[in-house]
Amino acid sequence: MDLNASFIQPMRDELTKVGFTELRNPDDVDTALGQASGTTLVFVNSVCGCAAGMARPGAALALSRTGARPDRLVTVFAGQDREATERARSYFSAMPPSSPSIALLKDGALVDFVPRHQIEGRGPEDVAARLERAFEEHCVPA
């Protein structure tokens, strides 16, 4: 494992340990997001501080609570898996590229989006509450 990969791996693991599947190439993205039914949460991961201190912990917190949750959890890593990230963003192209960001797709359509500017300066609890509202509105209770 090269130095860059070993530096990034804990950031990847933070999401996979709570149930996210990593999408590392465009084919993985199309397989995961091409599913027409149900809900998919797409986390565009990043090395920045707001991903580490707010977005990843906030997503984990939202998913740890009972209630509605997405059918599928997937993640791409901006700046690392560039082609996969670009393909994932094509599924919510009405939104400007943002990392980190979190998109909720329902039956293949974007129904909610949390861009970086709605993550920066907020705590994990705020991010979790924002995601939980989207889950309650668009997802089936667990």
C-alpha positions in Angstrom: 0.0 0.0 0.0 1.5 3.4 -1.0 1.7 6.3 1.5 -1.3 8.1 0.0 -3.5 5.0 0.2 -2.5 4.3 3.8 -3.3 8.0 4.7 -6.7 7.8 3.0 -7.7 4.3 4.2 -9.0 5.4 7.6 -11.2 8.0 5.9 -12.6 5.3 3.7 -13.1 2.9 6.7 -15.0 5.4 8.7 -17.9 5.0 6.2 -17.6 1.4 5.3 -17.7 0.4 8.9 -21.2 1.9 9.2 -22.5 0.1 6.1 -21.4 2.2 3.1 -20.1 0.4 0.0 -17.2 2.0 -1.8 -17.6 2.7 -5.5 -14.1 2.8 -6.9 -14.8 3.1 -10.7 -17.6 4.2 -13.1 -18.9 0.7 -13.6 -19.4 0.3 -9.8 -21.3 3.6 -9.8 -23.5 2.6 -12.7 -24.3 -0.8 -11.1 -25.2 0.8 -7.8 -27.0 3.9 -9.0 -28.6 2.5 -12.0 -31.1 0.6 -9.8 -34.4 2.2 -10.5 -36.3 1.5 -7.3 -35.7 2.4 -3.7 -33.5 5.0 -2.0 -29.7 5.4 -2.2 -27.6 7.7 -0.1 -24.4 8.8 -2.0 -21.7 10.2 0.2 -19.0 12.1 -1.7 -16.1 11.7 0.7 -13.1 14.1 1.0 -9.9 14.5 3.0 -11.0 18.0 4.3 -11.7 18.8 7.9 -15.4 19.3 7.5 -15.6 15.7 6.1 -13.7 14.4 9.1 -15.2 16.5 11.8 -18.8 16.9 10.6 -19.9 15.0 7.5 -18.7 11.4 8.2 -19.6 11.5 11.9 -22.9 13.1 11.1 -23.8 10.4 8.6 -22.8 7.7 11.0 -24.9 9.2 13.7 -28.0 9.6 11.5 -27.7 5.9 10.5 -27.2 4.7 14.0 -30.6 6.0 15.1 -33.8 4.1 14.6 -36.4 5.1 12.0 -36.3 5.5 8.3 -33.1 4.9 6.4 -32.0 4.5 2.8 -32.1 1.1 1.1 -28.5 1.5 -0.1 -25.5 3.4 1.2 -22.6 4.1 -1.2 -19.6 6.3 -1.3 -17.1 7.7 -3.7 -13.9 9.5 -2.8 -13.3 12.9 -4.4 -9.7 13.5 -5.4 -8.9 9.8 -5.1 -11.3 7.8 -7.2 -11.8 10.6 -9.7 -13.7 8.7 -12.5 -16.0 7.1 -10.0 -16.7 10.5 -8.4 -17.4 12.2 -11.7 -19.8 9.4 -12.7 -21.6 9.6 -9.3 -22.0 13.3 -9.7 -23.6 12.8 -13.1 -26.5 11.2 -11.3 -27.1 14.6 -9.6 -25.7 16.9 -12.2 -28.1 19.7 -11.4 -26.0 20.3 -8.2 -22.6 21.9 -8.5 -19.7 19.6 -7.6 -19.1 19.7 -3.8 -17.0 17.7 -1.5 -17.9 16.5 0.8 -21.5 16.3 -0.1 -24.4 13.9 0.4 -27.1 13.1 -2.1 -30.3 11.1 -1.6 -31.7 9.4 -4.7 -35.2 7.9 -4.8 -36.1 5.7 -7.7 -33.1 7.1 -9.5 -34.1 10.8 -9.0 -32.3 13.3 -6.7 -34.6 14.1 -3.8 -32.2 15.7 -1.4 -28.7 17.1 -1.5 -26.4 18.4 1.3 -23.5 20.4 -0.2 -20.3 21.4 1.6 -21.6 24.8 2.5 -24.4 23.2 4.5 -21.8 21.0 6.3 -19.0 23.5 7.1 -19.3 25.2 10.5 -21.9 22.8 11.8 -21.5 19.9 14.1 -22.1 16.2 13.5 -25.4 16.5 15.3 -26.6 19.2 12.9 -25.6 17.1 9.9 -27.3 14.0 11.4 -30.5 16.0 12.0 -30.5 17.2 8.4 -30.1 13.7 7.1 -32.7 12.3 9.4 -35.3 14.8 8.1 -34.5 13.6 4.5 -34.7 10.0 5.6 -38.1 10.5 7.3 -39.5 12.3 4.2 -38.1 9.9 1.5 -37.2 6.5 3.0 -39.1 3.6 4.5 -38.8 3.0 8.2 -36.3 0.3 9.2 
